[in-house]
Amino acid sequence: DTQLDIVVANYGSNDASVLLGNINIGFVNQSTLTSGNGSRPQSIVIADFNNDSRMDIAIANSASCSVAIFVGHGNISFGNPTTYSTGSRPIAIATGDFNDDMRLDIVVANYGSESLSIFLGYGDGSFANQKFYSTGANSQPYSVVICDVNNDAMLDIVASNPGIDGIGLFVGYGNGTFSNMMLIPTGDGSAPFYVAVGDFNKDRKLDFAVLNEGTDSLSILLQTC
């Protein structure tokens, strides 16, 4: 209907609310998607996972250690969820095409097991089982961003690691696999919880904005190479 809608993850009630945009009255609570008893949904990504031009929803469930995929029907309704196991306590999720096959894939940050889970998409709303990438002992990855850091037209992954005071960079090879993590320190005691990416100085290189809980500060990390 050309009006943007909102999906909210409800940690306490183990579900997600779909709020439909209405030009006259704002947003209307239209439907609820149940992610499972005790699932504790923590984050959401919206994308077209089955290439039918209808938006689907993926939810990271921190307590049930899973990702739930709700395929959209394009008429405000969604199919029953398909779940995929993750590592321990997944709390951040993002999507992109990691292997250049025109099908969307998913990455999840597993806070509890100090890892990322990669799910390669089949283009029909289903995904391969996860592949793990370690973020390091005690790293506690909290947020994840997909971008092309090194300008090679292949997607990379950036994760904040508050437990080890650094940002983790996983360089993508364009075939669904990634390098081991390169740690970019953010300072002793910084505990970086969130990271955002953009070209802040117009040099055509992506830079990082990092929110540091430990030092109550915002760090800007400019890429120099």
Secondary structure by P-SEA (a helix, b strand, c coil): ccbbbbbbbbccccbbbbbbbbcccccccccccccccccccccccccccccccbbbbbbbbccccbbbbbbbccccccccbbbbbbcccccbbbbcccccccbbbbbbbbccccbbbbbbbccccccccbbbbbcccccccccccccccccccbbbbbbbbccccbbbbbbbccccccccbbbbbcccccccccccccccccccbbbbbbbbccccbbbbbbbcc
